[in-house]
Amino acid sequence: MQTDVKKVFYFHADANSLGGFIEEPFRIVPSQASVSLPAVGGRASTEAKDFKFEEVISCRSTHTHVEGRPLKTNGPWTARVTAEVEGLDILKVLTAERVVAKIFVEHPEDGGPPKVSFGGTHFHKLRFLGKEVELSLNPVLLPAHHRVGDVYNRDDSFTPEIEWSALWEVAQKQSSALRDTSGVPGWAVERYGWLSSRQNTGDGFAICSLVDRV
């Protein structure tokens, strides 16, 4: 006798718009708009206004949003994470009118590797010492049809199409480029360089950037 069994999927998604620490002298920058998705899924969001940490960093507002749900009873399962910062100012040197980070993940019902999309992620009026910064975005992680223009866009219609293997390949290429380039700060090589020699096992995690160069 065969009975239908409902699969159990535990969601995991966290977001915060701003935070971290300064090494010298050591100081903790309080996290802004931190939010976590319950393991059962659902949605949650939070925001914060008028943040200023000493004379180092400030922003006008921050916002985060997480959500997760099954598309059918036994998958696939999807999760979305969004983090936004408006009016960012770091030491009066690096500024941005808006920074938006998005990730959309789909886990297949057969338990295979997930697919992801970073569609909608963008920088608006990013400037260094008052001069606009031009970013070279990775065409694999953020293809042209998943980008937005200067008009602020909350559209979440982008679908996950980036395979885990493609994301891993980008991470390894960026890692190798760091190790082969002179003048790269030691902290960057330590954080990202290990990926260049690691084999893709189909699971685990990878650290990479949507930005190839500035």
N, C-alpha and C positions, 0 to 999 in steps of 0.2 A: 504494500500500500504506500503510495507516494503522496506526500503532503507538500503544499507550497510553504516555503520558508522565507520570511522577510529578512533581507540582509541588514546588518547594522553598520552604519557608517558614522565615524566620529569626526566632526569638523574641527579644523584648527586654523584660525585666522586672527592675526593681531595687527594693530596699526597704531602709530603715533606720528604726529606731524613734525615734531621738533624735540630735540633732547640730546643728551650725551654728557661729555665731560671735557674739561680742559686740563692738560697735563701739567703745565708749569705756570704758576703754582696750581696745584690740583684743586679743581672746583667742579662741582656737579651742576650741569645745566638741567633744570627740572623738565621732565617730559611734558609735552603739551598735547591735549586731546587724545589721551591713550584709551583704546577700546579693544575688547576681545570678544570673539564670537563664541557663544555657548557650544558645547560639543554636540548638542542635538540640532544645531543650525538655527535659522531664524535671521534676525537682523538687529543691529545696534549702531548707534552713531553718537557722537559728542562733538562739542566745539568749545573753543576758548577765545577770549578777546584781549587785545592790548597787552601782549607779553613783552617784558623787558628784563634782561639779565645784565645787571651792572651797566657798563658802557660797551659791552661786547656784542650782544645780539638782541634784536627786537623784531617784532612782527605785529601787524594790525589784527590778524585773526588766524585761527587754525581750525581745521575741520577734518574729522575722520568718519568713515562708514565701513562696516563689514556686514556681509550677509552670506548665507549658505542654504541650499535647498536641493532636494533630489528632483531630477527632471521626470523620473518615473519611480514606481515603488522600489525597485531594486537597481536604481542608477540609470544613467550616470548622475554623479553628484557635482554640483558647481559651487564655487565660492568666489566672491568678489571683495576686493579691498581697495579703498580709496583714502588717500591722505593729501591734504591741501594746506598750503601756507600762503597767506596774502600779505603784501607789504614787508617782505623780508629784508633785513638790513644787518650785515655782519661787519662791524668795525668801520662803518661808512665806506667800505671798500667794495664788498660784493653785495649787490642788491638785486631784488627781483619783485616785480609787481605781483606775480603769482607763480607758484610751483605746484604742479599736480602730478601725483604718482598713482597709477592704477594697475592692478593685476587681476586677471580673471582666469580661474583654474577650473578645468573639467576633469574629473576622475572617472574613467570608464567603468562600466558595470563588470567587466571581466577581470578587474584588478590590475590591468596593465599600467604602463607609465602615463602620467597625466599630460594634457595639452594646456598651454597657457596663452594668454594674450596680454600685452601691455598697452593696448589701444587706448587712446585718450590721454596718455602721459605726455606732459609738455611743460616747457618753461615760457613764461610770458614776460617780456622786457627784462631779461637777465643782463645785468651790467656789471663791469669791473672798472672801478674808478671813473664811473660815468659813461664809459664807452660800451656800446652794445656788444655782447658776446655771441659769436656764431658757433653753434654746436654741430658736430658731425655725428648724427644718430645712426646706430647700427641698423642696417637695412633688413637683417634677419629678425632681430628682436622687435623692431618697430618699423615695419614696412610702410611705404608711403600711404597706402589706403587705410592704415590704422592711425594716422596722425591727424591732429587738428590744427587749424590756423590760429591767427591772433585772437579770433573771437572766442570767448570763454564758452566751453561746451561741456555739459554734463552727460552727454549721450553715452549710454552703456551698451550700445547695440553691437559692438565688436565681438566676434566669436573666437574662441580659442582655436588656433590652428598651428601653433608652434610646438613641434614634438620635443620631448625631453632631450633626445639625442642632438637636435639642432641647437638647443640652448647650451648643452654641455660643450659642443664644438666651439661655439662663440667664446665661452668662458676659457677654454684651453688656449685659443688663439690670443685672447687678450692677456692671459697669464704669461704666455711665451714672449709676447711683445714687451711686456714689462721687464722681464729678466734680460732681454737682449738689447734694451735701450739704456744708454748711459745717462747718468744724472737723475735717474728715478729715485725718489726718497725711499729710504730703507723700510719705513712703515708700510709703504704700498707693496713692495716686493714680499714682505713678510705676510701681509694679509691676503694677497691674491696670487703670489708666485707659485704656491704649492700645486695649483691645478694643472700646470703645464706638463707634469710628469705622471699625473694620476690617470688610471684607466677608467673609462666610462663603464660602470657596472649596471647601469639602468635604474639605479635608485640612489638614495643619498641626497646630497645637495651640491649646489654650485654657486659661486660668488662671481658676478660679472656686472657690467655696466651697460646701460642703454646708450651711453655716449662713448664713441670710439676716440674722439679727439676734440680739442677746443681750438 
